[in-house]
Structure formats: C-alpha cells, structure tokens
Amino acid sequence: MGERTRGGKGTLSLHILPFPASEDFDPFSSRLERTLQALLSTHVRLARNARLPSRSDAQDSSQAPPDEGYNPVKDNIIPRHLVQNTYSRLKLQYASDLCRDWVEDTQPSKHVFEDLAIAAFLIELWRNMYGVPPKAEQKKDDDDNDEHHRRNFPGFVDIACGNGVLVYILLMEGYEGWGFDARRRKTWAILPDWVQARLRETVYIPKPFVDAVSSADGGGPLAELTGAGIPFHTDDDIPRDAFIISNHADELTVWTPLLAARAAANLRRPFLSIPCCSHSLSGAKFRYPPPITKKKGKQQDDASSDPTAQSSDRTGDLKALRAARQASSTVTGDPNSAAVMNSTYGSLTAKTMAIAEEVGYEVERTLLRIPSTRNMGVIGDRKRTIERMRRHAAGENIPEGPDNDSDAKQIETIDDVVREIVRKECAKDGGIEEAAKIWIQRAKGLFHVGARRRGIGHD
C-alpha cells in the first residue's frame, strides 16, 4: 500500500461566481450563505472521514478505496439526485395545502413530508421498473402516454394505508391504485371525492387464516365479522399483478411477501415494504430473534460476535456497555452492525427479507431518505420485473397466469410454501387456527375503534 496508506495534508478551497449586485438584488443572501457553509462542511467531513481499506478488506488490490461514510445500502437502488429532484417538486406542489388542511391530532410536519419522500422514491422506482413517468412529465392530452401507462403500469395497492396521503399523491401523479385500512382516518375527508373512493375501510384476513376457520360450524369467526357488519377481504381481492406497498403496516409487515407471492405463476407481485413495529403472523406484538449469520465457515448468532456483549460479560459495566452499543450503532449509520441487526427493528427487517426469499423473491434493501428512524425499504423482485418488461417490449410471449397444468402446479407449489411458512410461524400461537382467531379478534377491535370515533354504534 506504501504511499497510499500514509496520512497527509491538503488545502480545500471553494470558489463561487455570484450574479452582479443591483438595487433590488443581494447576490449574497442569507440562504446562499447557508448553502455555501453546508457545502463546505460536507466536503470537510468527507475529507476527514475518508479511509483506505486494509489489505485483508480489499478483495482486489486495484479496487478504489471507499471512504468511511459510504453505505452499501443507501442510494443503491435509485440514484439520490433522481429521488431528491422529484421530492422537491412534490413538496412544492402538495406540502403547503396538506399541512394547511391537516386534521389529525399528529403534527403534519412529519407525516406529510415522510409520505412525500416515499412517493418520490416510488415514482422513481416505478420509472426504473416499468418505464412510466409521472403525470407532470407527460404532454397534455397525450393519448400515447396514457396508453403506455395503462399498458405497462399494473397499478398499486397500499395495504394499511393509514392517513391515505401516499395514495392521494400517487393518484394525483397519474398512477392507478387504491389503499385500504381497518380504520378510516380523519384525513380522508379532506381529500377529493374521487380519491376517497379509492380508500377502503376494511379489514384484511389472510387466505391461510380464511381456510383455517371457514370450515367451522356456522362459519365460525368469519361469520362473526359478517354479522357485526365488518367488511373484510382476502388475498383474492387484490389484483394479481398489482405492486404492493407496505408502508409502516405493522401487523401486515411480515405478511407482505406472503400475500404478494400468491398471485400467479410467472407473475409474483413486486413489493416495497418499510417495516415499523414488530408483530407475529397472528398480529400479536412479537420480537423476532436476531438473524443468524455465517462467518468464517460456521454459523453464529450476531449477538455472540458483538464485542460489546463480550466486554459486558467480562466487566459487568452496564454503563460502558450502553455507551459502546450506542457508538457502534451510530458509526456511519452502518445497517449491518451488530447493534443494528440485533435491534428489534433490524430483526424485523431481516425476518421480512427471510420470508420473502423463502417464497422465491429476489430481495433487495435500501435506506430511504425519509424523516423517520424506521427507514429501511425491502424490495421484492425489482430486477425480475425489469427483465420481464424488457422481454415484453421485445415482443416475447410471456404467460400471464396459469394457462396450463405446469403453471397451475407452480401456483399450487407457491401456496404450499406459504402454508408451510404460516404453519411454522404460527406454532408459537397454538397453530394456524388459533392464530387466525387471534388475528380476527384484533381486526374486529381495530375496526370498532374506528367506528366509535365516527359515532357508529357497533357492539
């Protein structure tokens, strides 16, 4: 490594060429000054944190040395500038009205801008996958663009859509789709009528749970939902080729790849899941154990390889342990660090990815630039969708569903895999049937909370 590994000193200078001053124009406004200071600070930070990998870290001696601030799962799916440019446009177009008309008890400053940032990422992700631009980039009254959208974009379904703002923005941007939630939010009322028609107040019952309890005498728990006037739907009510959005969907997070996979042979639904609170498949709160990783030819739990944990065992100094864990979790924001992976959020994200891979998805993850600590995006089958769209554009005949016995058997195989995962995961709740009952009771409770808020008298 020689010269490359030795530290050195250098000079950084930043030059600007301002517009000429005039009576009504100050070329050095306070905003420009802040921008220049921020730019300079960024350059200094990157220069100070730059480091070279050791010889053992580099797989290729010709590999360019990364700097310490590089994060392999940040801006790894969509380039940063594309998302940021779209976010800036969406913010100018929607933020002011949404914040002004906000009717929820929560602060709009977080929720509005978070949904705008997620919408910006989805728009650029769909451009990447399907080749469909947002409405703002289409020529007015361009029938060819409209037909291109209808032909190539399969639509979306936002499961557990919450306040509905994300659905609203995506619809306004020209993307067809809808969302559902167990509780109608007050925000829905401020949205246009045609958008409200795309927001459905209904509870979701996974198909494996429907199958487990539907054979009961008198219809069992499902009959109770119907008798109470509670609308519900299953996997079969979701369009088979729709893009699934699972944004902080809580109880539906781990279900996301399972419901998305049950589409058709050759056509798993792609999805974006942004995990939040950790729940088991029954809907009960549950903390998944940290993932088991392979290291040096053998499997070991991340916790056992955490040097801070070993230090704690030797010294018993809990204060030092907390400080060490905090430091290890914040250094460069490394999502692969032991502290992050051993956290409840890291374990939930890993579980979602593991289940997606188990049902056959090609899974990617990326840190989203959103104002939330729950900012990991898990994406299923992005590359496969791009390849499928390429083949479709080339005129290749791609079966869209079970047109023959082989396709039907493939669907049956996926269903078998899903059922086996559900059976295995629900064992801790007493089996699939017991887990289904727990899920349905929780769904009833969520719906009743929404009904009480609206003054509807459900018992």
Buried (B, 14 or more C-beta within 10 A) or exposed (E): EEEEEEEEEEEEEEEEEEEEEEEEEEEEEEEBEEEEEEEEEEEEEEEEEEBBBEEEEBEEEEEEBBBBBEBEBBBEBBEEEBBBEBBEBBBEBBBEEBBEEBEBEEEBEEBBBBBBBBBBBBBBBBBBBBBBBBBEBBEEEEEEBEEBBEEBBBEBBBBBBBBBBBBBBBBBBBBBBBBBBBBBBEBBEBBEEEBBEBBBBBBBBBBBBBBBBBEBEEBBBBBBBEEEEBEBBBBEEBBBBBBBBBBBBBBBBBBBBBBBBBBBBBBBBBBBBBBBBBBBBBBBEBEBEBBBBEEEEEEEBBBEEBEBBEBBEEEEEEEEBEEBBEEBBEEEBBBEBBBBBBBBBBBBBBBBBBBBEBBBBBBBBBBBBBEBEBBBBBBBBBEBBBEBBEEEEEEEEEEEBBEEEEBBEBBEEBBEBBBEBBBEBBEEBEEBBBBBBBBBEBBBEBBBEBBEEEEEEBE
